[in-house]
């Protein structure tokens, strides 16, 4: 079974900083692929990050 995490919050609430710090943690690095989907409402900003 795979884990799914949802992170949401207000503009400039620190979501990006939280996600970056989370991905850098040793316990989060399982050696498997990580798929991160980003979608910001308002500004046209959508992206996908895949880490191997």
Buried (B, 14 or more C-beta within 10 A) or exposed (E): EEEEEEEEEEEEEEBEEEBEEEEEEEEEEEEEEEEBEEEEEEEEEEEEEEEE
